[in-house]
Amino acid sequence: MALAHFFAGRFDPASDWAEKALRNLPCLLASVALIAASHALSGRMDKAKQAMQRLHELDPSLRVSNLKEWLPIQRSEDFARFADGLRLAGLPE
């Protein structure tokens, strides 16, 4: 649900659903990344930075350059939106 909302450009529901998933699986990297990207694209940079800090704790090797290997998103526009959100949140290249 979180990804569907995110790719539709509905960032508030996307972060809400991702936070629900994270409560069930606290180490779910995709949820943390989705929270960071959603908050960044919504302009809530304080929350985006908090999520990015958690993402870095869970996987310090994650970069924009290896993002496609980590989460294979098929549509180029969806991948670009996700990568842009994570860049804004502070994910290194």
N, C-alpha and C positions, 0 to 999 in steps of 0.2 A: 504494500500500500504506500509506504513511504517513497519508494522509487517512482511509482506511478504519479503521485502528486508532484514530486520534484520535476520529473520530465515534462509535466503539464504546466510547469511554472507556478505551481501553488506551494510556495516555500513554507508558509506557516503550517499547513496540515502535514507537509512532508516532515518537518522537524518534530511535530507532535507524534506522528506514527513512529518515527525513528527512535524517539525517546521511550515510547512504550516498548518497542522491541529491545532496547538497551536495558530496560528494567528486568526483562526476562533473561537476557544473555548479556551480562555486563562487559564482556570482552569481545563483543561482536564489532569488528573493525568497520564493516560497511555502514552500520548504524551511526557510529561515531563520525565517520567521514561525511555521511549524509547530513548529520546535524551541523557540522562545521560549514559545509557548503551552503546549506539552506539558510543558516543565520547570516553568513557573509553576503549572499545575494539579496537578503532582505534588509541589509544595512545594520544588522545587530552585531557589530564587530566584537563587542566584549564577549558575547556568548560564542561567537565563532572562534575567537582566540582560545577560550577555555576548552572548547571541543578539540581544537587543533593540538593543544597541549596534551590532552588525554590520548589522542591518536598517536602522537609522537611517543608517548610512554608505551603504548601497545605495540607499535611498529616503528622504531626509529629509522629504519631503512626506507620507508615509503617516500617517494618523490613523484613529482608530476611525470618525470621521464619514465618511471616504471609502473605508473598507474594502470595502464591498459593491461599489463600482465596480471595485475592484482585483481582487477574487476573488469572483465571483458564486456564492455558496453558496445553493442553492435552499431547503433546509429551514430554517425559522426557528430551530429548536432547535439545529441544527448551527452556524448562523451565530452564535447567541448564545454557544455554548460557545467558539467560536474567538475571538470578540470579548472575552469575559470573560478568557480565558487571556492574550490580548495586553494587555488592561488591567492585569492583575496583573503582567505582565512590564514594564510601564511605557510602553506605547504611549499617546501623548496623545490626548485626545478630539478 
